[in-house]
Amino acid sequence: MSHLIARSCRQGGSALLEFQIVALFGALPLLLGTLQLFLLLLASHTVQFATAQAARAGAMNGADPAVMRRAFATGLIPLHVASHQEPTSSNVVPLVATAWAKSSAESLVFSEVEILSPDAAVFADFATPGPAGRAIRNDGLEGRPVTLGARSGLSIQEANLLRIRAHWCQPLIVPFAGEALIATLRLLDADLFAQRCYAAGRVPLAGEATVNMQSDGRFYGG
């Protein structure tokens, strides 16, 4: 009888060990992966907000890419605030200033702002000379005829819509899950910007925004 009890105890201990191994190598990676994807989702919302901020800044400044890049970097500040420090009335200014400086520096390397419209065809159809050079005029749109441009196929009203796409390389902070995600994605995505992100241990995130121009649009393309 004692022999049977001892054998049963050994089997119970073996089963417990097997369960712990399964939990370590099965459930733990799943948990880490879920956490990393959740953090990427939060970052994606911030990137979309920053893209909208960039588009609004561009609408007020002739679709100037430099202005939009600065606005995009400013919109990314929440991603760069130190998480180990709780903001208070006494430290919020230095915290935000540090985050802004870091966001501005990293955005120079890890971000792009792409103007989807107006493009060269739109400018060829609707740009007119002026004191500051050729531009798509923004005044009196409601009274101007809805005539489609020969090259762009857009009307002057549509030509005054600024549409941009912004890209950002988001760092991964969850151990093991980040490396596995990058190894998988870099085999599936051949985009040059994305590959640059993967090489730096980051993943690409993107946002799009469309706003009405509030100033004369200028062409900054090649």
N, C-alpha and C positions, 0 to 999 in steps of 0.2 A: 504493500500500500504506500509506504513512504517512497518507494522507487517511482511509483506512478505520479506522486505529488511533485517530486523533484523534477521529473521529466516534463510535467505540465508547466512548472515554473520556468524551466529553460526555454520552452516553446513560447511562453508569454513574453519573456525578455527578448527573444529573437524577433518576435512580431513587432514589439515596441521599437526596437532598433531599426527594423525595416521601414516602419512608418516615419521615423525621424529622418531617415535618408531620403525617402520620397518627398517629404515636406521640404527638405533643404534644397534638393536638386529639381523639384517640380514646382511646388507652390511659391517658393521664394523668387525665382526668376519671373514668374507670372505677376507676382506682386510688384516687383521692381519695374517691370515693363509697363504695367498699368499706371504706376506713379509717374513714370517718365512721360507717357502719352498725355496724362492729365496736365502736367506742367507745360508741355508743348501746346496744348489747347489754350491755356491761359496766355501764353506768349503770342499765339496766333491772334487772339483778340486785341492784344496791345499793338501788334503790327498793323492790323486793320485800322485801328484808331489813328496810329501815326501816319498811315497812308492818307486817311481823310484830312488830317491836319496839313499834310504836305500839299494836297490838291487845293485846299482853301488858300494856302499861302501863295501857290502858283497862280491861282485865279486873280489875286490882287496885284500880282507883280509880273504880268505879261508872260506867264508860263516859264519863268526863269528857273532852270534846273538847279542852280546853286542855292536859290532861296528855298526850293522844295526839299533839297537834301538837308539843309539846316533844320527845316521844320520837321522833317521825318526823324532826324536824330533827337530833336526835342521831345517828340511824341514817344520815343523809346525809353525815356528816362525811367519809367516804372520798372523796366527790366534790369536797371543798373543800380537801384537803391540797395544799399547793404541790408541784407535780411537779418543779420545778427543784432542790429541796432533798432530799437523802437523809436519812431519819430516822436519828439516832444517839442514844446514851444521853444525850448532853448537850443535844440540841435537840428531842427528841421531845415534851416537855411544852409548850414554846411553840408548836411546830408544830400540835399537836392543839388547843391553846387558841385559836389564830388560826383554825383551820379550824372549830371549834365556833362561834365568834363570827360568822364569815361565813355558816355554814350557818343559824344561828338568824335572822340578819338577812334573808337571801334567802328563807327559808321563809315569813316573814311576807307576802311579796309573791307568791312563785311556787309556793306549795303549798296544798293543801286536803286535809282529812281528812273523809270522808263516812261517817256511820253508816248502814249499810244495814239492820241489825237489831240490837237491837229498835227498832221504829218506833212511831208513835203508836198504831196498832192493837194492837200487842203490849202496850203499857202500859195501854191501855183494858181489855184482857182480864185482865191478871195483876198490875198494880200494886196494892199495898195500903198503907194508912197506917202510919206508924211515927214514932219520935221525931224523925228527921231529914227527915220528909216522905214522900211516896209513892214507892215503889220496888218493883221486881220482886225478891222475896226469893230468896236464893241457898242457904238452908239446907235440908237434908233432901230434896233433889231425888229421891234414889233411892226414897223411900217415898211420894212424892206421886203421885196418880192421873194417868194419861196421858189427860187430857181436852183436846180441842181447843177453843181459844178461838173464840167466835162471830165476832169481827171479823178476827182474824189467821189462823185456821185452823192455829195452832201449839199444841203442848203446852207446859206450864210448863218442861219440860226443854229444848225447842227455844228457848223464850223466853230462856233463860239462855246462849244462844250469842251472842257478840258478833261481828258481821260488819261489816267496814269496807272502804272503798276509798279509797286515798290517791292524790293527783295531784301531779305535780312537773313544772315547766318546765325542761328540760335545755338548757343552752347548747351551741351547736355551735362547734367550734374549727377544723375543717378548712376551709381557704380554698375558695371556689367551690362545693364540694359542699354546704355548709350552706345557702347562699342558694338553690341549685336545689331542695333538698329542701323547704325552707320554702315556696317559691313553689308547689310541687306540692301539698303537704299542705293548705295553707290554702284551696285550691279544693275539696278533697274533704271537709273536716271543718268543719262549721258550729258545733260546740260552743263555747260562750262562753269556757270556761276555755282550750280549745285555741287559740282565736283570740287570747286574751290572751298566750299563749305565743308565737305566731307574730309578733305585733306587737313583742315584745321580742327577736326574733331567736332564739327557743328553740323546742323541740318538746315536746309533752306526753308524759309517761310515767306509767303507773299501776300500782298493785299492789293485790291484795286479800288479806285474811287473815280467818280464822275461828278463834276461841278460846273456851274455856269461861270464863264469868264466874267470878271468884274473890271477888266482892263483890256487894252488892245493886246492881242496875242502876237508874240514874236517867234520867229523860227530859230531854233538853236541846234538843228540837226546839221549833218554833213551835206 
